[in-house]
Amino acid sequence: MAARWAAFIVARRWWVLGIAAVMLVGAGTLAAGTLDALSLSRFAAAGSESDLAAQRLDAATGTGSPNVALMVMTDDSVDSAETAALGRDLTDRLGDWPGVSAAWSYWTEGHATMRADDGSAAWVYAYIPGSADVVRSEILPALSVEFAIEREGIRIVVAGADEVFREVAQQSRGDFLRAELVILPLVLVLLWLIYRRLSAALLTLALGFLTVIGALAVLRAVVAFAEVSTFASNIVLVLGIGLGVDYGLFMIFRFREELSRAPSREAALAATLSSAGRTVFFSALTVAASLAVLFVFPYPFLSSFAFAGIAVVAVAAAATLVVMPAALAVLGERVERRRPSARPLERSVWYRVPAAAMRRPVLIGGAGLAVAAALAAPALGVSFGVADDRVLPDTAAVRAAYDVERAHFEGQDSDALLVVAAEELDAAELAEYATALSRVSGVLRVDATVGSFADGVRTSAAASDRFADGAWLSVTPSSEALSADVAGLVGDVRAVPAPGEVLVGGYPAELVDYRDGVLSYLPTVAGLIVLVSLTVLFLMTRSVLVPLLASLLNLLSMAAMFAVLVWGFQQGGLAWLIGFTPTGSIEPSIPILMFCIAYGLSMDYAVFLISRIKEEHDRTGDVVLSVPRGIAHSGPLVTAAAVTLAASFLVYAGGEVVFLQQIGVGLAFAVIVDATIVRAILLPAALRAAGRWTWWAPAPIRRLPARVTLEGT
């Protein structure tokens, strides 16, 4: 079939390239509208207690957690007559802004927690109902321009959770676009150094570019029936270039090898498709299956990455198996090295290192395992938390406002927990419940229609107009409680006995419920990823042991990636180098995304190496020598791909958003560990220890049709 496909492509190579060019133009036109069609997402778990509380409160009162805020900073005092008049005017104007359902402030409520301890700043809060798209795209842009004011003696900063993550999305898009401007020429230079042929370098880069454009076009179609987050476009850029480089290197390296011994371009192309082409197919299947597991999460933010990843893999595989053969048929010998290496295979470093590991598998393999374990050890200290404004650089205005709050405000009213009852409580029950809530450690104040409470006593009988409906309470936490243990605080408030059915919501509860929801799916997701990769590798190798070894070794690379996140970002080990503020925890969504990408790329390298080892074993029958020979054939391309990808990923470490820095550093580290310690030392040592059991399978499995494996390539 490979020979027939090669003959078909060679005979119609110009038609294939012409159609591909036309499709690229069409895809580019469609992709141009993708970024605007993608959705903005919140860290919220649909159907959770906090989500139901928000729905109930909004329906009953038209209010909720303040998702937009104004910090008013003055050189005078927030209690001066002039500033007080300004504060009340801002509150009224914000409350009348289109889309705003409720607004309140220090000057209307009088609570000390809304005022800086030195009197230099105070808060105005507002609640805007609606989806993140509506709030961040339709309301906030104009609102921010209108209310962000700086004049002599007064500065007003627009803040709130939706404003924070609106800026995160904008900054992320800018960071990625700037990174791509660096990555494309960087990758081109690295590819030229690898190939020493500009035509081969341009072809590989073109494959990555075609993958990105094609995947964005596919996403444009997907958004017609599913919600896809704006962060999906970032994954398309990262993974599209990565797979384009991987598959381009693999095809061109093999085509060069086949050209040196085939009687014609067509024969060389047939041999390339029969071996490298089928390997690319299995690799794409493995990566796509790993990313498809993200559909398990019932959260659009994470399922968006599955849509993006599958689109990238599908386009990359199609372009590699259709467009690249046509281009190779045209270029032919022009992709060959100008001066082919005359060094025998056995003298290359890619042969000698695994051969040494196989001679002393216990000593060298054990040393490699010890190094990998040491690199992975910090992962044991991982602490998953919630994201806040500190994902932005400290130069961002909204980040600066919250830095002031952390330094000079006793509490954080914007992060109040909202306790919503199923029905209105009588005054005595409400007062008793509010008193009990005010005794919870970390709670500064409880507000309800019967007044305000602190430390178990009623401090004021006056009630804000916001509590006209007596079926809910506001629980204001201290800054220290939010910084120390948000989940513990939410749990303590929920544990207080209530007079009837209540739901605890508010922004901290939403983040905790989202985090807990994500973490609850982790065992299932991890198990499915390993299962699907085992299945694909089994189909490829017809071996029981090899897929198990590959999956176990992949987990070492993943552990090393999590370790660098824990040490570098959670604990702040890299803060001095790339500039960010460590918070002592990691938001779980980004590491999960990184796990799926890194696991897919790691399996990519495993497929490349194992397919060539199997090819040598099938050709020679030598269980031992087939390993270093197979690695020596594929090691250069795996190393080249790893260096290129690691350099590309590290460019993202120069971004301004912590999420992007984590993706850049973590993926680069995982790729480097995987291509060096895991593939060059641990894999050959493990295969030597397995010996003749490496390719063992039960008799029924051995009788499976060869067409479902890579056997014979």
ZAMARGU-4260 file (C-alpha; in steps of 0.2 Angstrom, whole numbers, plus 5000, padded with zeros to 4 digits):
<rodrens>
0) 5000/5000/5000 | 5014/5012/5004 | 5022/5008/4987 | 5005/5012/4978 | 5003/5028/4988
5) 5020/5034/4984 | 5017/5030/4966 | 5001/5040/4967 | 5009/5055/4975 | 5025/5055/4964
10) 5014/5055/4948 | 5003/5069/4955 | 5015/5079/4966 | 5012/5096/4958 | 4993/5093/4959
15) 4995/5089/4977 | 5005/5104/4981 | 4994/5115/4971 | 4978/5109/4980 | 4988/5110/4997
20) 4992/5129/4993 | 4974/5132/4989 | 4968/5124/5005 | 4981/5134/5015 | 4974/5150/5008
25) 4956/5144/5012 | 4961/5138/5029 | 4970/5154/5033 | 4955/5164/5028 | 4945/5153/5040
30) 4958/5154/5054 | 4959/5173/5054 | 4942/5173/5063 | 4946/5160/5075 | 4954/5170/5089
35) 4938/5181/5090 | 4927/5166/5090 | 4935/5158/5105 | 4927/5159/5122 | 4933/5166/5138
40) 4931/5154/5153 | 4930/5156/5172 | 4938/5144/5184 | 4920/5137/5189 | 4913/5120/5191
45) 4895/5119/5184 | 4883/5110/5196 | 4895/5113/5211 | 4888/5120/5228 | 4896/5137/5224
50) 4888/5137/5206 | 4871/5133/5213 | 4873/5146/5227 | 4877/5159/5213 | 4862/5155/5203
55) 4850/5155/5218 | 4857/5172/5224 | 4857/5180/5207 | 4839/5174/5204 | 4832/5180/5221
60) 4842/5197/5223 | 4851/5201/5207 | 4867/5202/5216 | 4882/5190/5219 | 4901/5190/5221
65) 4909/5207/5215 | 4917/5202/5199 | 4922/5220/5195 | 4929/5233/5207 | 4937/5250/5207
70) 4951/5254/5219 | 4952/5273/5223 | 4969/5279/5229 | 4972/5296/5235 | 4986/5307/5242
75) 4974/5314/5254 | 4962/5303/5264 | 4947/5292/5258 | 4938/5300/5273 | 4940/5318/5267
80) 4924/5327/5260 | 4931/5328/5243 | 4936/5310/5241 | 4920/5304/5250 | 4910/5314/5237
85) 4920/5306/5223 | 4918/5289/5230 | 4899/5290/5232 | 4898/5297/5214 | 4908/5283/5207
90) 4897/5270/5216 | 4882/5278/5208 | 4889/5279/5191 | 4896/5261/5192 | 4879/5255/5197
95) 4871/5264/5182 | 4883/5257/5170 | 4874/5246/5157 | 4875/5227/5162 | 4879/5231/5181
100) 4867/5224/5192 | 4873/5230/5209 | 4886/5242/5216 | 4892/5246/5233 | 4907/5254/5242
105) 4916/5259/5257 | 4907/5276/5256 | 4890/5267/5256 | 4893/5253/5268 | 4906/5260/5280
110) 4915/5244/5284 | 4933/5247/5289 | 4939/5231/5279 | 4935/5241/5263 | 4947/5254/5268
115) 4966/5254/5268 | 4974/5255/5286 | 4982/5271/5282 | 4967/5279/5274 | 4975/5280/5257
120) 4964/5269/5247 | 4946/5261/5247 | 4935/5250/5236 | 4920/5251/5225 | 4912/5235/5221
125) 4900/5229/5207 | 4892/5213/5202 | 4889/5210/5183 | 4879/5195/5179 | 4882/5185/5163
130) 4895/5173/5155 | 4914/5178/5155 | 4912/5182/5137 | 4899/5195/5140 | 4907/5203/5155
135) 4925/5203/5148 | 4922/5206/5130 | 4906/5217/5129 | 4906/5226/5146 | 4923/5228/5153
140) 4933/5236/5139 | 4922/5251/5138 | 4920/5251/5157 | 4939/5251/5160 | 4942/5265/5149
145) 4928/5276/5157 | 4933/5272/5175 | 4952/5270/5175 | 4957/5288/5180 | 4973/5296/5185
150) 4974/5314/5189 | 4983/5325/5202 | 4980/5317/5219 | 4969/5303/5213 | 4971/5286/5204
155) 4957/5274/5200 | 4961/5256/5195 | 4949/5244/5188 | 4950/5227/5196 | 4940/5212/5200
160) 4941/5194/5195 | 4935/5196/5178 | 4946/5211/5175 | 4961/5201/5181 | 4958/5186/5169
165) 4953/5198/5155 | 4971/5205/5156 | 4978/5188/5158 | 4970/5183/5141 | 4976/5199/5133
170) 4994/5197/5140 | 4994/5179/5135 | 4989/5182/5118 | 5002/5196/5116 | 5016/5185/5124
175) 5012/5170/5112 | 5013/5181/5097 | 5029/5189/5102 | 5036/5172/5106 | 5031/5165/5089
180) 5040/5180/5081 | 5056/5173/5090 | 5052/5155/5088 | 5050/5154/5069 | 5067/5161/5065
185) 5075/5152/5079 | 5068/5135/5074 | 5073/5139/5056 | 5091/5142/5061 | 5092/5126/5072
190) 5084/5116/5058 | 5097/5123/5046 | 5111/5118/5058 | 5103/5100/5059 | 5100/5097/5040
195) 5113/5109/5033 | 5101/5111/5019 | 5090/5126/5018 | 5076/5117/5008 | 5074/5104/5021
200) 5074/5117/5035 | 5061/5127/5026 | 5050/5111/5022 | 5050/5106/5040 | 5045/5124/5046
205) 5032/5125/5033 | 5025/5108/5040 | 5023/5116/5057 | 5016/5132/5049 | 5003/5122/5039
210) 4998/5113/5055 | 4995/5128/5065 | 4985/5137/5051 | 4975/5121/5048 | 4971/5117/5066
215) 4965/5135/5069 | 4954/5133/5054 | 4947/5117/5062 | 4944/5126/5078 | 4934/5139/5069
220) 4922/5125/5064 | 4922/5117/5081 | 4916/5133/5090 | 4900/5132/5080 | 4894/5118/5091
225) 4906/5118/5106 | 4913/5131/5118 | 4932/5132/5116 | 4943/5143/5127 | 4954/5156/5120
230) 4969/5147/5128 | 4966/5133/5115 | 4974/5145/5102 | 4990/5145/5113 | 4990/5126/5113
235) 4989/5126/5094 | 5004/5137/5092 | 5015/5126/5105 | 5010/5109/5099 | 5008/5114/5080
240) 5026/5119/5079 | 5032/5104/5090 | 5024/5091/5080 | 5028/5099/5063 | 5046/5098/5068
245) 5045/5080/5075 | 5037/5073/5060 | 5047/5083/5047 | 5063/5078/5055 | 5058/5060/5055
250) 5052/5059/5037 | 5067/5069/5030 | 5080/5059/5040 | 5072/5043/5034 | 5070/5049/5016
255) 5089/5054/5016 | 5093/5036/5022 | 5082/5028/5009 | 5089/5039/4995 | 5106/5032/4998
260) 5101/5014/4994 | 5085/5015/4983 | 5085/5015/4964 | 5074/5030/4962 | 5065/5044/4972
265) 5049/5034/4970 | 5056/5019/4978 | 5064/5029/4992 | 5048/5038/4995 | 5039/5021/4996
270) 5051/5014/5009 | 5050/5031/5019 | 5031/5030/5019 | 5031/5011/5023 | 5042/5014/5039
275) 5042/5032/5044 | 5025/5036/5038 | 5017/5022/5048 | 5027/5027/5063 | 5020/5045/5061
280) 5003/5037/5060 | 5005/5028/5076 | 5013/5043/5085 | 4999/5054/5080 | 4986/5041/5086
285) 4996/5040/5103 | 4996/5059/5105 | 4978/5062/5099 | 4972/5048/5111 | 4982/5056/5126
290) 4974/5073/5123 | 4957/5066/5120 | 4957/5060/5138 | 4954/5078/5143 | 4936/5076/5137
295) 4933/5067/5153 | 4934/5084/5162 | 4917/5092/5162 | 4925/5110/5161 | 4926/5119/5144
300) 4943/5126/5149 | 4950/5109/5149 | 4940/5101/5136 | 4945/5115/5124 | 4963/5108/5125
305) 4957/5091/5119 | 4948/5100/5104 | 4964/5110/5100 | 4976/5095/5102 | 4966/5083/5091
310) 4965/5096/5078 | 4984/5099/5078 | 4988/5080/5078 | 4975/5077/5064 | 4982/5091/5053
315) 5000/5087/5056 | 4998/5069/5052 | 4988/5073/5036 | 5001/5086/5030 | 5015/5074/5034
320) 5008/5059/5025 | 5001/5069/5010 | 5009/5085/5007 | 5027/5081/5013 | 5028/5066/5001
325) 5024/5077/4987 | 5037/5090/4992 | 5050/5077/4994 | 5046/5070/4977 | 5049/5087/4970
330) 5065/5091/4980 | 5073/5074/4980 | 5092/5074/4982 | 5091/5093/4987 | 5086/5088/5005
335) 5102/5077/5007 | 5117/5082/5017 | 5130/5091/5006 | 5144/5080/5014 | 5137/5064/5021
340) 5145/5057/5037 | 5157/5043/5034 | 5158/5038/5052 | 5153/5020/5055 | 5137/5018/5065
345) 5146/5010/5080 | 5157/5025/5083 | 5143/5037/5085 | 5138/5044/5102 | 5120/5038/5100
350) 5127/5020/5098 | 5140/5020/5111 | 5130/5028/5126 | 5116/5015/5125 | 5128/5001/5121
355) 5137/5006/5137 | 5121/5006/5147 | 5117/4988/5140 | 5134/4982/5145 | 5132/4987/5163
360) 5113/4989/5165 | 5112/4988/5184 | 5127/5000/5187 | 5123/5013/5173 | 5104/5010/5173
365) 5104/5012/5192 | 5114/5028/5191 | 5102/5035/5178 | 5087/5030/5188 | 5095/5038/5203
370) 5097/5054/5194 | 5080/5054/5187 | 5073/5050/5204 | 5083/5065/5212 | 5076/5077/5198
375) 5059/5071/5201 | 5059/5071/5220 | 5052/5089/5222 | 5036/5084/5214 | 5031/5075/5230
380) 5029/5092/5238 | 5016/5098/5225 | 5002/5109/5232 | 4988/5113/5221 | 4979/5130/5224
385) 4969/5143/5215 | 4975/5157/5203 | 4974/5175/5207 | 4981/5192/5201 | 4999/5186/5204
390) 4999/5177/5188 | 5001/5194/5180 | 5018/5204/5182 | 5019/5217/5196 | 5019/5231/5183
395) 5001/5227/5178 | 4989/5240/5186 | 4977/5228/5192 | 4991/5217/5200 | 4997/5233/5209
400) 4980/5237/5216 | 4979/5220/5224 | 4997/5221/5231 | 4990/5237/5240 | 4976/5227/5246
405) 4987/5213/5253 | 4998/5226/5261 | 4986/5238/5268 | 4969/5230/5270 | 4964/5219/5285
410) 4951/5209/5274 | 4946/5206/5257 | 4927/5210/5254 | 4929/5205/5236 | 4932/5187/5242
415) 4918/5186/5254 | 4909/5169/5255 | 4891/5171/5251 | 4879/5159/5261 | 4862/5157/5253
420) 4847/5149/5261 | 4834/5140/5252 | 4821/5151/5261 | 4821/5167/5271 | 4826/5164/5289
425) 4818/5173/5304 | 4828/5186/5313 | 4832/5176/5328 | 4838/5161/5317 | 4848/5172/5306
430) 4856/5181/5320 | 4861/5165/5329 | 4868/5158/5313 | 4878/5174/5309 | 4885/5174/5326
435) 4891/5156/5324 | 4899/5160/5307 | 4908/5175/5314 | 4917/5164/5327 | 4925/5154/5313
440) 4944/5156/5312 | 4949/5168/5298 | 4932/5177/5297 | 4933/5195/5301 | 4914/5200/5299
445) 4897/5193/5294 | 4884/5204/5286 | 4866/5200/5285 | 4849/5209/5286 | 4850/5209/5305
450) 4866/5218/5305 | 4885/5214/5306 | 4894/5202/5317 | 4912/5199/5322 | 4920/5187/5335
455) 4903/5180/5340 | 4895/5197/5344 | 4884/5209/5335 | 4894/5225/5331 | 4880/5234/5322
460) 4861/5232/5320 | 4861/5242/5304 | 4859/5232/5287 | 4864/5237/5270 | 4851/5238/5256
465) 4860/5224/5248 | 4852/5212/5261 | 4834/5217/5258 | 4831/5199/5255 | 4835/5191/5271
470) 4839/5174/5264 | 4858/5176/5262 | 4874/5182/5272 | 4891/5188/5267 | 4906/5181/5276
475) 4921/5192/5274 | 4938/5183/5277 | 4955/5190/5283 | 4969/5192/5270 | 4979/5180/5281
480) 4966/5166/5280 | 4964/5168/5261 | 4983/5167/5259 | 4986/5153/5271 | 4972/5140/5267
485) 4957/5145/5256 | 4950/5127/5255 | 4951/5126/5274 | 4942/5142/5277 | 4928/5137/5264
490) 4927/5120/5273 | 4925/5128/5290 | 4911/5139/5285 | 4902/5125/5277 | 4904/5115/5292
495) 4894/5127/5303 | 4877/5120/5307 | 4864/5130/5298 | 4845/5133/5302 | 4839/5124/5286
500) 4847/5121/5269 | 4861/5133/5264 | 4873/5134/5250 | 4890/5142/5252 | 4897/5151/5237
505) 4907/5167/5233 | 4923/5168/5223 | 4934/5158/5235 | 4922/5144/5236 | 4920/5144/5217
510) 4939/5142/5215 | 4940/5128/5228 | 4926/5119/5220 | 4934/5120/5203 | 4951/5114/5210
515) 4943/5099/5219 | 4933/5095/5204 | 4948/5095/5193 | 4958/5084/5206 | 4944/5072/5208
520) 4946/5067/5189 | 4965/5066/5189 | 4966/5047/5193 | 4954/5043/5179 | 4963/5054/5167
525) 4980/5047/5171 | 4974/5029/5170 | 4965/5032/5153 | 4981/5041/5146 | 4992/5026/5151
530) 4979/5013/5145 | 4977/5021/5128 | 4996/5023/5126 | 4998/5005/5131 | 4986/5000/5118
535) 4993/5010/5104 | 5011/5004/5108 | 5005/4986/5109 | 4997/4987/5092 | 5013/4994/5085
540) 5026/4982/5093 | 5015/4966/5096 | 5024/4965/5113 | 5017/4965/5130 | 5033/4971/5140
545) 5039/4986/5128 | 5023/4996/5131 | 5024/4994/5149 | 5042/4999/5150 | 5039/5014/5139
550) 5024/5020/5149 | 5034/5018/5166 | 5049/5028/5158 | 5037/5041/5152 | 5031/5044/5170
555) 5048/5048/5175 | 5049/5062/5163 | 5032/5068/5169 | 5038/5068/5187 | 5053/5078/5182
560) 5042/5091/5174 | 5031/5092/5189 | 5046/5093/5200 | 5053/5109/5191 | 5035/5116/5193
565) 5036/5113/5211 | 5053/5119/5214 | 5054/5133/5202 | 5036/5140/5203 | 5028/5134/5219
570) 5043/5136/5230 | 5050/5151/5219 | 5067/5143/5214 | 5066/5152/5197 | 5058/5168/5203
575) 5074/5178/5202 | 5078/5172/5185 | 5062/5174/5175 | 5053/5186/5186 | 5036/5181/5195
580) 5029/5180/5212 | 5028/5163/5220 | 5011/5159/5229 | 5016/5143/5237 | 5004/5133/5226
585) 5000/5129/5208 | 4984/5130/5199 | 4980/5112/5193 | 4973/5116/5175 | 4990/5121/5168
590) 5000/5106/5174 | 4986/5094/5168 | 4987/5102/5151 | 5006/5101/5152 | 5005/5083/5157
595) 4995/5078/5142 | 5006/5088/5130 | 5022/5081/5137 | 5016/5064/5138 | 5011/5064/5120
600) 5028/5071/5115 | 5037/5058/5126 | 5027/5044/5118 | 5031/5052/5101 | 5050/5049/5105
605) 5046/5032/5112 | 5037/5027/5095 | 5052/5034/5085 | 5065/5024/5095 | 5055/5008/5098
610) 5049/5007/5080 | 5067/5008/5074 | 5073/4995/5087 | 5060/4983/5082 | 5065/4985/5064
615) 5083/4981/5068 | 5077/4966/5078 | 5065/4960/5064 | 5079/4961/5052 | 5093/4953/5062
620) 5084/4943/5076 | 5097/4950/5088 | 5089/4955/5104 | 5104/4964/5111 | 5112/4973/5096
625) 5096/4979/5089 | 5094/4991/5103 | 5110/5002/5101 | 5108/5000/5082 | 5090/5006/5082
630) 5094/5020/5094 | 5109/5025/5084 | 5098/5027/5068 | 5084/5037/5077 | 5094/5045/5091
635) 5100/5060/5080 | 5083/5065/5075 | 5076/5063/5093 | 5090/5073/5099 | 5088/5086/5086
640) 5069/5087/5089 | 5072/5088/5108 | 5084/5103/5106 | 5073/5112/5094 | 5058/5110/5104
645) 5066/5114/5121 | 5073/5130/5113 | 5056/5134/5107 | 5047/5131/5123 | 5060/5141/5133
650) 5056/5156/5123 | 5039/5156/5132 | 5048/5158/5149 | 5051/5176/5144 | 5032/5179/5144
655) 5024/5190/5157 | 5010/5178/5163 | 5015/5164/5175 | 5005/5151/5166 | 5015/5153/5150
660) 5032/5153/5160 | 5026/5137/5168 | 5022/5129/5151 | 5039/5135/5143 | 5050/5129/5157
665) 5041/5113/5162 | 5039/5107/5144 | 5057/5111/5140 | 5064/5102/5155 | 5053/5086/5152
670) 5059/5085/5134 | 5077/5087/5139 | 5076/5073/5152 | 5066/5062/5141 | 5078/5063/5126
675) 5094/5061/5137 | 5092/5051/5153 | 5076/5041/5149 | 5079/5037/5130 | 5098/5036/5130
680) 5101/5027/5147 | 5086/5020/5155 | 5077/5013/5140 | 5092/5002/5133 | 5096/4997/5151
685) 5078/4991/5154 | 5078/4982/5137 | 5094/4973/5141 | 5087/4967/5158 | 5072/4961/5149
690) 5082/4951/5136 | 5073/4939/5126 | 5057/4944/5135 | 5057/4961/5127 | 5047/4955/5112
695) 5037/4941/5120 | 5018/4940/5118 | 5006/4926/5121 | 5002/4915/5105 | 4985/4922/5102
700) 4993/4940/5101 | 5006/4934/5090 | 4993/4928/5078 | 4986/4945/5076 | 4986/4952/5058
705) 5002/4960/5054 | 4993/4975/5046 | 4989/4982/5063 | 5007/4983/5068 | 5023/4991/5062
710) 5030/4973/5059 | 5040/4972/5044 | 5044/4991/5042
</rodrens>
